[in-house]
Amino acid sequence: MSISKNFHLVIQKIHSYIQERNLKSGDRLPSERELAEQLGVGRSSVREALKALELLGLITTRRGEGTFIEDRSSHQLFELIALFIVQNQEQTQQELLEMLAVLEEQAIRLTAHRINQEDYAELKYWMQEAEKCVTEKRFPFEEERAFYRVLARATGNSIFYRTYKNLLDFKKAVFPSDPQHGEMVLGRLKLIIRQLGELVHD
């Protein structure tokens, strides 16, 4: 599985932009629209790449102002991580999947003691929506993310929720939408539903 081409291009462009202009902490990056026009890609692709870079602590977005280099010699850190992502695509994906698997296991463990009927019903809803996507030969990216966000929220741990949510957003940025993997995702969601089904309390 290879990294999204658009994501790769956006990473390279921002990396080059920073190097060529010798930008420092607090300097402004191009807007989503400007990057999209320069790269010839959709704004949604640019937006997902910027989300991933913000998760890594390399940039920060201020509503109404724009996107800026973070205040910690980020231009040097950015170069290292950008090159890592570009040159170690499979390793990046594998390590992200490993981290998500660890968090999923802990989410199930925590949720098992705290889940209620409302959370369980919402998990079932998103599992069923994912099933519709698979039936239509579409990868259930949004449905999978929504399912795991509910699962993380049901742990009752706000820090865990924010961490899990950010990694799910990062996953969307670095993994292509491959319908062939939809069945595997759906199978995992169904397994979690079965595991939690007997633990639901009124």
N, CA, C and O of each residue as an XYZ file, in Angstrom:
808
protein
N       0.846     -1.180      0.000
C       0.000      0.000      0.000
C       0.890      1.241      0.000
O       1.750      1.372      0.871
N       0.706      2.151     -0.950
C       1.548      3.336     -1.056
C       0.826      4.556     -0.529
O      -0.403      4.611     -0.483
N       1.628      5.538     -0.132
C       1.065      6.741      0.440
C       0.303      7.524     -0.620
O       0.638      7.451     -1.802
N      -0.698      8.257     -0.221
C      -1.498      9.055     -1.140
C      -0.601      9.998     -1.936
O       0.228     10.709     -1.367
N      -0.774      9.998     -3.258
C       0.047     10.843     -4.116
C      -0.142     12.314     -3.786
O       0.830     13.065     -3.704
N      -1.374     12.725     -3.597
C      -1.633     14.131     -3.294
C      -0.990     14.542     -1.980
O      -0.405     15.620     -1.880
N      -1.096     13.688     -0.980
C      -0.487     13.975      0.319
C       1.026     14.130      0.165
O       1.628     15.052      0.716
N       1.625     13.217     -0.587
C       3.060     13.240     -0.850
C       3.460     14.559     -1.503
O       4.441     15.178     -1.090
N       2.716     14.995     -2.514
C       3.022     16.229     -3.227
C       2.906     17.457     -2.334
O       3.723     18.375     -2.408
N       1.878     17.459     -1.489
C       1.687     18.599     -0.585
C       2.848     18.675      0.406
O       3.363     19.760      0.675
N       3.258     17.535      0.946
C       4.401     17.499      1.858
C       5.640     18.080      1.186
O       6.328     18.925      1.759
N       5.917     17.628     -0.020
C       7.090     18.089     -0.738
C       7.032     19.585     -1.010
O       8.035     20.285     -0.864
N       5.868     20.074     -1.402
C       5.732     21.481     -1.745
C       5.961     22.388     -0.534
O       6.666     23.393     -0.624
N       5.360     22.021      0.590
C       5.531     22.834      1.789
C       6.983     22.764      2.266
O       7.553     23.760      2.710
N       7.560     21.587      2.168
C       8.968     21.403      2.534
C       9.859     22.316      1.690
O      10.732     23.006      2.217
N       9.630     22.313      0.377
C      10.418     23.153     -0.530
C      10.183     24.631     -0.252
O      11.115     25.434     -0.276
N       8.942     24.977      0.009
C       8.594     26.375      0.277
C       9.367     26.902      1.487
O       9.874     28.024      1.471
N       9.451     26.083      2.530
C      10.152     26.483      3.747
C      11.654     26.603      3.497
O      12.292     27.556      3.944
N      12.209     25.630      2.780
C      13.648     25.649      2.502
C      14.040     26.834      1.631
O      14.997     27.544      1.940
N      13.311     27.050      0.553
C      13.657     28.095     -0.411
C      13.593     29.496      0.195
O      14.370     30.378     -0.174
N      12.668     29.690      1.120
C      12.477     31.014      1.711
C      13.120     31.150      3.092
O      13.047     32.200      3.730
N      13.757     30.051      3.538
C      14.412     30.064      4.846
C      13.466     30.575      5.936
O      13.829     31.436      6.738
N      12.247     30.028      5.949
C      11.252     30.480      6.913
C      11.630     30.067      8.327
O      12.279     29.044      8.546
N      11.214     30.873      9.263
C      11.503     30.614     10.675
C      10.210     30.552     11.466
O       9.125     30.762     10.923
N      10.334     30.264     12.746
C       9.173     30.148     13.618
C       8.282     31.378     13.509
O       8.758     32.510     13.586
N       6.986     31.144     13.330
C       6.036     32.238     13.255
C       5.751     32.724     11.852
O       4.812     33.492     11.646
N       6.556     32.287     10.864
C       6.321     32.705      9.486
C       5.103     31.981      8.915
O       4.795     30.853      9.300
N       4.425     32.647      7.999
C       3.168     32.141      7.445
C       3.415     31.285      6.204
O       4.271     31.602      5.378
N       2.652     30.196      6.085
C       2.685     29.325      4.913
C       1.579     29.746      3.941
O       0.685     30.504      4.318
N       1.630     29.265      2.702
C       0.550     29.562      1.762
C      -0.793     29.031      2.277
O      -0.840     28.097      3.077
N      -1.860     29.634      1.812
C      -3.198     29.185      2.200
C      -3.530     27.866      1.512
O      -2.837     27.451      0.582
N      -4.598     27.207      1.974
C      -5.043     25.977      1.326
C      -5.302     26.209     -0.161
O      -4.916     25.398     -1.003
N      -5.962     27.327     -0.470
C      -6.289     27.623     -1.858
C      -5.032     27.802     -2.696
O      -4.941     27.283     -3.808
N      -4.061     28.540     -2.158
C      -2.820     28.790     -2.890
C      -2.046     27.502     -3.131
O      -1.529     27.280     -4.226
N      -1.967     26.656     -2.110
C      -1.262     25.378     -2.274
C      -1.970     24.489     -3.291
O      -1.333     23.847     -4.126
N      -3.292     24.463     -3.206
C      -4.063     23.641     -4.136
C      -3.835     24.082     -5.577
O      -3.695     23.245     -6.470
N      -3.795     25.403     -5.809
C      -3.573     25.928     -7.158
C      -2.169     25.609     -7.649
O      -1.981     25.242     -8.808
N      -1.182     25.749     -6.767
C       0.207     25.492     -7.158
C       0.438     24.019     -7.490
O       1.202     23.690     -8.397
N      -0.240     23.124     -6.736
C      -0.033     21.687     -6.910
C      -0.958     21.066     -7.939
O      -0.691     19.979     -8.450
N      -2.050     21.761     -8.241
C      -3.028     21.184     -9.148
C      -3.810     20.058     -8.513
O      -4.203     19.110     -9.192
N      -4.043     20.158     -7.186
C      -4.819     19.140     -6.467
C      -5.984     19.817     -5.759
O      -6.048     21.044     -5.688
N      -6.895     19.018     -5.240
C      -8.047     19.561     -4.557
C      -7.697     20.138     -3.190
O      -6.728     19.724     -2.555
N      -8.493     21.091     -2.756
C      -8.249     21.702     -1.452
C      -8.398     20.697     -0.324
O      -7.752     20.829      0.716
N      -9.246     19.690     -0.520
C      -9.426     18.682      0.533
C      -8.134     17.900      0.758
O      -7.822     17.537      1.892
N      -7.384     17.638     -0.306
C      -6.104     16.933     -0.180
C      -5.104     17.783      0.587
O      -4.376     17.284      1.445
N      -5.077     19.079      0.268
C      -4.197     19.999      0.978
C      -4.582     20.064      2.446
O      -3.720     20.052      3.324
N      -5.884     20.132      2.709
C      -6.376     20.253      4.085
C      -5.963     19.042      4.918
O      -5.531     19.199      6.060
N      -6.090     17.837      4.363
C      -5.733     16.625      5.107
C      -4.235     16.570      5.382
O      -3.818     16.145      6.459
N      -3.425     16.996      4.419
C      -1.974     17.004      4.625
C      -1.590     17.995      5.718
O      -0.736     17.698      6.553
N      -2.212     19.166      5.717
C      -1.913     20.166      6.747
C      -2.350     19.673      8.127
O      -1.683     19.949      9.125
N      -3.463     18.949      8.185
C      -3.900     18.374      9.461
C      -2.849     17.423     10.000
O      -2.531     17.438     11.189
N      -2.309     16.591      9.108
C      -1.287     15.625      9.522
C      -0.043     16.332     10.031
O       0.541     15.931     11.037
N       0.361     17.387      9.331
C       1.554     18.125      9.733
C       1.333     18.873     11.045
O       2.256     19.042     11.843
N       0.098     19.318     11.254
C      -0.203     19.989     12.526
C      -0.173     18.981     13.670
O       0.275     19.296     14.772
N      -0.650     17.777     13.406
C      -0.594     16.715     14.409
C       0.848     16.430     14.814
O       1.118     16.134     15.978
N       1.764     16.518     13.871
C       3.169     16.267     14.156
C       3.834     17.437     14.875
O       5.000     17.353     15.259
N       3.089     18.528     15.055
C       3.622     19.667     15.784
C       4.514     20.566     14.952
O       5.288     21.353     15.498
N       4.413     20.457     13.632
C       5.295     21.215     12.748
C       4.701     22.541     12.315
O       5.435     23.476     11.996
N       3.392     22.631     12.300
C       2.713     23.866     11.915
C       1.549     24.093     12.864
O       1.147     23.187     13.594
N       1.017     25.288     12.851
C      -0.178     25.581     13.633
C      -1.116     26.427     12.787
O      -0.663     27.299     12.044
N      -2.408     26.184     12.888
C      -3.399     26.925     12.124
C      -4.183     27.829     13.057
O      -4.732     27.384     14.065
N      -4.225     29.104     12.703
C      -4.975     30.083     13.477
C      -6.158     30.538     12.636
O      -5.988     31.083     11.545
N      -7.340     30.310     13.151
C      -8.542     30.639     12.395
C      -8.553     32.117     12.013
O      -8.370     32.998     12.853
N      -8.774     32.360     10.725
C      -8.848     33.730     10.240
C      -7.499     34.349      9.933
O      -7.433     35.455      9.396
N      -6.419     33.651     10.267
C      -5.080     34.206     10.047
C      -4.255     33.385      9.059
O      -3.578     33.945      8.196
N      -4.311     32.063      9.186
C      -3.543     31.225      8.274
C      -2.784     30.134      9.001
O      -3.067     29.822     10.157
N      -1.817     29.558      8.307
C      -1.015     28.450      8.840
C       0.424     28.923      9.012
O       0.992     29.547      8.115
N       1.011     28.620     10.172
C       2.320     29.162     10.529
C       3.271     28.072     10.997
O       2.852     27.023     11.487
N       4.578     28.349     10.833
C       5.618     27.462     11.352
C       5.557     27.501     12.875
O       5.413     28.572     13.465
N       5.666     26.335     13.511
C       5.613     26.288     14.970
C       6.875     26.882     15.595
O       7.925     26.976     14.960
N       6.739     27.271     16.838
C       7.814     27.982     17.545
C       8.741     27.018     18.278
O       8.707     26.915     19.504
N       9.571     26.313     17.505
C      10.563     25.426     18.119
C      11.521     24.881     17.062
O      11.726     23.673     16.946
N      12.098     25.801     16.297
C      13.000     25.421     15.198
C      12.327     24.401     14.288
O      12.944     23.430     13.849
N      11.051     24.644     14.018
C      10.252     23.668     13.284
C      10.734     23.431     11.866
O      10.514     22.355     11.310
N      11.399     24.436     11.261
C      11.832     24.238      9.886
C      12.844     23.103      9.781
O      12.894     22.418      8.760
N      13.656     22.892     10.828
C      14.615     21.790     10.819
C      13.905     20.467     11.103
O      14.155     19.463     10.436
N      13.023     20.476     12.093
C      12.271     19.260     12.414
C      11.392     18.863     11.241
O      11.252     17.681     10.926
N      10.804     19.856     10.601
C       9.936     19.613      9.451
C      10.681     18.854      8.366
O      10.154     17.900      7.792
N      11.913     19.280      8.086
C      12.700     18.630      7.048
C      12.924     17.160      7.374
O      12.795     16.301      6.502
N      13.256     16.874      8.615
C      13.516     15.492      9.011
C      12.270     14.624      8.863
O      12.333     13.522      8.317
N      11.143     15.125      9.350
C       9.925     14.317      9.313
C       9.367     14.222      7.901
O       8.881     13.167      7.493
N       9.435     15.319      7.152
C       8.955     15.279      5.778
C       9.726     14.240      4.966
O       9.136     13.464      4.214
N      11.049     14.235      5.127
C      11.857     13.262      4.406
C      11.561     11.845      4.884
O      11.560     10.901      4.094
N      11.310     11.702      6.188
C      10.976     10.376      6.717
C       9.697      9.849      6.082
O       9.618      8.693      5.669
N       8.695     10.724      6.014
C       7.412     10.317      5.442
C       7.571      9.938      3.982
O       7.033      8.927      3.531
N       8.318     10.758      3.241
C       8.479     10.518      1.816
C       9.314      9.269      1.539
O       8.981      8.486      0.650
N      10.391      9.077      2.291
C      11.330      8.009      1.988
C      11.002      6.696      2.701
O      11.529      5.648      2.326
N      10.158      6.731      3.701
C       9.845      5.521      4.471
C       8.337      5.315      4.551
O       7.771      5.161      5.633
N       7.705      5.316      3.388
C       6.257      5.280      3.334
C       5.668      4.060      4.041
O       4.776      4.184      4.880
N       6.177      2.892      3.694
C       5.625      1.662      4.259
C       5.870      1.595      5.767
O       5.006      1.153      6.524
N       7.047      2.033      6.193
C       7.348      2.010      7.627
C       6.432      2.959      8.386
O       5.940      2.625      9.464
N       6.201      4.153      7.816
C       5.311      5.114      8.453
C       3.921      4.530      8.620
O       3.317      4.649      9.686
N       3.415      3.906      7.581
C       2.082      3.317      7.625
C       2.014      2.176      8.640
O       1.058      2.072      9.408
N       3.047      1.320      8.632
C       3.062      0.183      9.539
C       3.093      0.631     10.991
O       2.376      0.081     11.827
N       3.922      1.629     11.297
C       4.026      2.104     12.672
C       2.736      2.784     13.123
O       2.344      2.673     14.285
N       2.079      3.488     12.203
C       0.800      4.107     12.535
C      -0.248      3.044     12.844
O      -1.005      3.179     13.806
N      -0.296      1.992     12.040
C      -1.244      0.898     12.281
C      -0.970      0.220     13.619
O      -1.902     -0.145     14.336
N       0.305      0.051     13.955
C       0.649     -0.568     15.235
C       0.170      0.291     16.396
O      -0.373     -0.226     17.372
N       0.370      1.600     16.293
C      -0.074      2.498     17.354
C      -1.599      2.490     17.489
O      -2.129      2.472     18.600
N      -2.295      2.504     16.359
C      -3.754      2.467     16.404
C      -4.266      1.157     16.996
O      -5.279      1.142     17.696
N      -3.564      0.053     16.715
C      -3.967     -1.241     17.265
C      -3.840     -1.249     18.789
O      -4.700     -1.783     19.490
N      -2.755     -0.650     19.292
C      -2.557     -0.557     20.745
C      -3.673      0.287     21.372
O      -4.243     -0.085     22.397
N      -3.973      1.419     20.746
C      -5.020      2.293     21.281
C      -6.388      1.635     21.204
O      -7.213      1.806     22.101
N      -6.630      0.886     20.140
C      -7.915      0.194     20.016
C      -8.095     -0.809     21.160
O      -9.163     -0.886     21.769
N      -7.055     -1.563     21.438
C      -7.116     -2.554     22.524
C      -7.417     -1.885     23.861
O      -8.225     -2.381     24.647
N      -6.755     -0.749     24.112
C      -6.988     -0.035     25.365
C      -8.366      0.600     25.395
O      -9.008      0.657     26.444
N      -8.823      1.079     24.239
C     -10.163      1.673     24.175
C     -11.227      0.647     24.514
O     -12.173      0.951     25.241
N     -11.087     -0.554     24.000
C     -12.054     -1.616     24.295
C     -12.019     -1.968     25.781
O     -13.061     -2.165     26.405
N     -10.813     -2.044     26.338
C     -10.675     -2.384     27.746
C     -11.345     -1.336     28.634
O     -12.075     -1.679     29.564
N     -11.096     -0.055     28.342
C     -11.688      1.018     29.143
C     -13.193      1.125     28.929
O     -13.956      1.311     29.878
N     -13.605      1.005     27.683
C     -15.020      1.146     27.351
C     -15.851      0.020     27.950
O     -17.022      0.211     28.276
N     -15.250     -1.142     28.093
C     -15.986     -2.295     28.624
C     -16.608     -2.004     29.985
O     -17.629     -2.595     30.338
N     -16.005     -1.104     30.748
C     -16.505     -0.793     32.093
C     -17.399      0.441     32.114
O     -17.996      0.763     33.142
N     -17.494      1.142     30.961
C     -18.183      2.433     30.985
C     -19.243      2.605     29.897
O     -19.996      3.578     29.925
N     -19.315      1.691     28.953
C     -20.210      1.884     27.820
C     -21.672      1.868     28.250
O     -22.053      1.140     29.166
N     -22.482      2.676     27.581
C     -23.917      2.705     27.860
C     -24.689      2.430     26.572
O     -24.103      2.252     25.504
N     -26.007      2.400     26.694
C     -26.856      2.063     25.551
C     -26.697      3.059     24.410
O     -26.680      2.674     23.241
N     -26.580      4.332     24.749
C     -26.469      5.370     23.717
C     -25.192      5.218     22.902
O     -25.222      5.276     21.672
N     -24.073      5.023     23.590
C     -22.806      4.838     22.886
C     -22.836      3.581     22.026
O     -22.367      3.577     20.888
N     -23.395      2.518     22.589
C     -23.443      1.254     21.858
C     -24.304      1.383     20.601
O     -23.955      0.858     19.544
N     -25.420      2.081     20.726
C     -26.302      2.287     19.574
C     -25.592      3.096     18.485
O     -25.765      2.827     17.296
N     -24.802      4.075     18.891
C     -24.079      4.888     17.906
C     -22.979      4.072     17.229
O     -22.744      4.214     16.029
N     -22.310      3.222     17.996
C     -21.303      2.340     17.399
C     -21.940      1.419     16.357
O     -21.385      1.217     15.277
N     -23.108      0.864     16.689
C     -23.806     -0.011     15.746
C     -24.204      0.749     14.486
O     -24.133      0.217     13.378
N     -24.620      1.986     14.666
C     -25.028      2.806     13.521
C     -23.863      2.970     12.540
O     -24.026      2.777     11.335
N     -22.692      3.327     13.064
C     -21.554      3.555     12.177
C     -21.031      2.255     11.581
O     -20.503      2.253     10.469
N     -21.171      1.162     12.298
C     -20.809     -0.134     11.735
C     -21.729     -0.459     10.550
O     -21.270     -0.959      9.523
N     -23.018     -0.175     10.700
C     -23.975     -0.437      9.623
C     -23.729      0.478      8.420
O     -23.896      0.064      7.273
N     -23.331      1.721      8.693
C     -22.999      2.639      7.603
C     -21.749      2.157      6.852
O     -21.666      2.263      5.629
N     -20.792      1.630      7.603
C     -19.592      1.071      6.984
C     -19.952     -0.122      6.108
O     -19.381     -0.313      5.035
N     -20.897     -0.915      6.575
C     -21.341     -2.081      5.809
C     -21.961     -1.663      4.481
O     -21.765     -2.324      3.461
N     -22.713     -0.559      4.499
C     -23.297     -0.040      3.257
C     -22.204      0.347      2.272
O     -22.305      0.069      1.077
N     -21.160      0.987      2.780
C     -20.051      1.392      1.912
C     -19.392      0.183      1.263
O     -19.115      0.184      0.063
N     -19.145     -0.839      2.060
C     -18.493     -2.040      1.541
C     -19.368     -2.696      0.479
O     -18.865     -3.163     -0.542
N     -20.666     -2.729      0.718
C     -21.602     -3.301     -0.252
C     -21.552     -2.542     -1.569
O     -21.707     -3.127     -2.641
N     -21.334     -1.236     -1.479
C     -21.263     -0.384     -2.667
C     -19.845     -0.274     -3.217
O     -19.574      0.564     -4.076
N     -18.946     -1.111     -2.728
C     -17.552     -1.135     -3.185
C     -16.829      0.182     -2.917
O     -15.997      0.614     -3.715
N     -17.148      0.813     -1.793
C     -16.462      2.029     -1.369
C     -15.768      1.781     -0.043
O     -16.259      1.019      0.790
N     -14.616      2.431      0.154
C     -13.920      2.261      1.428
C     -14.568      3.159      2.479
O     -14.761      4.349      2.231
N     -14.908      2.614      3.649
C     -15.639      3.384      4.674
C     -14.740      4.245      5.550
O     -14.702      4.062      6.767
N     -14.014      5.184      4.943
C     -13.076      5.999      5.712
C     -13.788      6.820      6.789
O     -13.436      6.752      7.967
N     -14.787      7.590      6.376
C     -15.466      8.463      7.339
C     -16.228      7.652      8.375
O     -16.273      8.014      9.551
N     -16.826      6.556      7.933
C     -17.588      5.707      8.848
C     -16.673      5.030      9.866
O     -17.021      4.913     11.041
N     -15.508      4.588      9.412
C     -14.535      3.981     10.324
C     -14.063      5.003     11.353
O     -13.990      4.705     12.545
N     -13.742      6.213     10.884
C     -13.283      7.260     11.803
C     -14.358      7.604     12.822
O     -14.074      7.762     14.009
N     -15.597      7.720     12.350
C     -16.693      8.065     13.251
C     -16.884      6.971     14.304
O     -17.122      7.268     15.475
N     -16.779      5.710     13.887
C     -16.920      4.573     14.807
C     -15.875      4.659     15.915
O     -16.202      4.550     17.097
N     -14.615      4.855     15.524
C     -13.538      4.862     16.524
C     -13.563      6.117     17.393
O     -13.113      6.089     18.539
N     -14.083      7.205     16.856
C     -14.227      8.396     17.690
C     -15.248      8.153     18.795
O     -15.049      8.573     19.935
N     -16.331      7.479     18.459
C     -17.336      7.136     19.474
C     -16.728      6.189     20.499
O     -16.936      6.347     21.702
N     -15.976      5.204     20.017
C     -15.333      4.254     20.914
C     -14.389      4.970     21.878
O     -14.388      4.697     23.079
N     -13.584      5.891     21.338
C     -12.642      6.636     22.177
C     -13.382      7.537     23.163
O     -12.974      7.660     24.318
N     -14.458      8.160     22.717
C     -15.251      9.024     23.604
C     -15.860      8.223     24.738
O     -15.963      8.700     25.868
N     -16.263      6.995     24.424
C     -16.908      6.146     25.423
C     -15.958      5.701     26.530
O     -16.407      5.185     27.553
N     -14.651      5.891     26.342
C     -13.710      5.554     27.413
C     -13.858      6.515     28.583
O     -13.480      6.192     29.710
N     -14.410      7.703     28.316
C     -14.554      8.698     29.377
C     -13.264      9.431     29.682
O     -13.180     10.175     30.659
N     -12.251      9.220     28.837
C     -10.940      9.839     29.046
C     -10.705     10.861     27.932
O     -10.496     10.485     26.778
N     -10.737     12.145     28.273
C     -10.659     13.192     27.261
C      -9.307     13.227     26.554
O      -9.245     13.509     25.358
N      -8.230     12.947     27.273
C      -6.902     12.949     26.655
C      -6.784     11.786     25.677
O      -6.258     11.938     24.574
N      -7.276     10.633     26.093
C      -7.273      9.467     25.213
C      -8.071      9.779     23.950
O      -7.646      9.442     22.845
N      -9.223     10.419     24.113
C     -10.083     10.745     22.971
C      -9.368     11.653     21.977
O      -9.390     11.398     20.773
N      -8.735     12.709     22.476
C      -8.065     13.654     21.580
C      -6.887     13.002     20.847
O      -6.666     13.249     19.662
N      -6.139     12.170     21.571
C      -5.001     11.479     20.957
C      -5.463     10.535     19.855
O      -4.903     10.519     18.759
N      -6.484      9.754     20.159
C      -7.012      8.780     19.200
C      -7.584      9.491     17.985
O      -7.348      9.080     16.849
N      -8.337     10.559     18.224
C      -8.954     11.323     17.135
C      -7.894     11.875     16.189
O      -8.058     11.803     14.971
N      -6.820     12.420     16.727
C      -5.764     12.982     15.887
C      -5.071     11.915     15.048
O      -4.746     12.146     13.884
N      -4.846     10.742     15.648
C      -4.205      9.672     14.890
C      -5.119      9.147     13.791
O      -4.641      8.746     12.730
N      -6.418      9.144     14.030
C      -7.363      8.733     12.992
C      -7.336      9.715     11.829
O      -7.420      9.308     10.670
N      -7.220     11.001     12.129
C      -7.110     12.009     11.081
C      -5.811     11.821     10.290
O      -5.785     11.965      9.068
N      -4.741     11.497     11.013
C      -3.454     11.259     10.362
C      -3.541     10.037      9.448
O      -2.974     10.028      8.356
N      -4.250      9.015      9.900
C      -4.409      7.808      9.086
C      -5.083      8.135      7.765
O      -4.690      7.624      6.716
N      -6.100      8.988      7.819
C      -6.786      9.346      6.580
C      -5.851     10.042      5.616
O      -5.959      9.868      4.402
N      -4.926     10.834      6.154
C      -4.004     11.582      5.298
C      -2.981     10.687      4.624
O      -2.618     10.932      3.474
N      -2.503      9.651      5.313
C      -1.387      8.868      4.775
C      -1.793      7.554      4.124
O      -0.948      6.870      3.547
N      -3.078      7.185      4.206
C      -3.528      5.956      3.566
C      -4.485      6.272      2.427
O      -5.389      7.091      2.594
N      -4.305      5.639      1.273
C      -5.243      5.830      0.168
C      -6.552      5.107      0.451
O      -6.609      4.209      1.291
N      -7.602      5.507     -0.259
C      -8.911      4.861     -0.116
C      -8.945      3.624     -1.008
O      -9.219      3.726     -2.204
N      -8.674      2.483     -0.441
C      -8.631      1.239     -1.206
C      -9.836      0.376     -0.832
O      -9.865     -0.205      0.253
N     -10.835      0.287     -1.721
C     -12.043     -0.488     -1.418
C     -11.764     -1.942     -1.061
O     -12.552     -2.572     -0.355
N     -10.642     -2.476     -1.547
C     -10.326     -3.884     -1.292
C     -10.114     -4.161      0.199
O     -10.248     -5.301      0.643
N      -9.788     -3.135      0.961
C      -9.541     -3.323      2.387
C     -10.790     -3.038      3.238
O     -10.750     -3.123      4.466
N     -11.875     -2.706      2.573
C     -13.108     -2.394      3.294
C     -13.647     -3.562      4.097
O     -14.121     -3.383      5.219
N     -13.578     -4.762      3.527
C     -14.080     -5.949      4.223
C     -13.317     -6.185      5.520
O     -13.908     -6.563      6.532
N     -12.011     -5.962      5.492
C     -11.188     -6.160      6.687
C     -11.592     -5.171      7.786
O     -11.728     -5.543      8.952
N     -11.778     -3.916      7.398
C     -12.204     -2.897      8.360
C     -13.559     -3.249      8.935
O     -13.758     -3.187     10.148
N     -14.496     -3.618      8.071
C     -15.841     -3.958      8.521
C     -15.819     -5.136      9.482
O     -16.538     -5.138     10.482
N     -15.003     -6.133      9.188
C     -14.900     -7.287     10.068
C     -14.422     -6.900     11.455
O     -14.877     -7.452     12.457
N     -13.496     -5.942     11.506
C     -12.983     -5.478     12.799
C     -14.055     -4.729     13.573
O     -14.177     -4.902     14.786
N     -14.827     -3.903     12.892
C     -15.890     -3.160     13.568
C     -16.956     -4.109     14.123
O     -17.464     -3.908     15.226
N     -17.282     -5.125     13.360
C     -18.287     -6.104     13.815
C     -17.784     -6.870     15.035
O     -18.552     -7.165     15.951
N     -16.500     -7.188     15.042
C     -15.923     -7.905     16.179
C     -16.017     -7.057     17.444
O     -16.368     -7.567     18.508
N     -15.708     -5.778     17.336
C     -15.790     -4.887     18.494
C     -17.223     -4.790     18.994
O     -17.466     -4.785     20.201
N     -18.168     -4.713     18.070
C     -19.589     -4.660     18.447
C     -19.971     -5.911     19.235
O     -20.669     -5.827     20.245
N     -19.517     -7.058     18.772
C     -19.826     -8.308     19.484
C     -19.185     -8.326     20.863
O     -19.803     -8.757     21.837
N     -17.938     -7.853     20.945
C     -17.235     -7.854     22.226
C     -17.925     -6.965     23.253
O     -17.981     -7.298     24.437
N     -18.446     -5.842     22.799
C     -19.061     -4.900     23.729
C     -20.547     -5.174     23.962
O     -21.125     -4.702     24.941
N     -21.158     -5.933     23.063
C     -22.599     -6.174     23.127
C     -23.082     -6.726     24.446
O     -24.133     -6.324     24.944
N     -22.327     -7.641     25.015
C     -22.747     -8.273     26.264
C     -22.471     -7.405     27.488
O     -22.910     -7.728     28.592
N     -21.748     -6.309     27.297
C     -21.352     -5.484     28.432
C     -22.216     -4.248     28.607
O     -22.084     -3.520     29.591
N     -23.100     -4.017     27.645
C     -23.922     -2.813     27.695
C     -24.846     -2.861     28.909
O     -25.477     -3.883     29.179
N     -24.918     -1.748     29.636
C     -25.821     -1.696     30.787
C     -26.768     -0.536     30.631
O     -26.478      0.428     29.922
N     -27.869     -0.629     31.276
C     -28.878      0.425     31.185
C     -28.442      1.669     31.951
O     -29.171      2.661     31.984
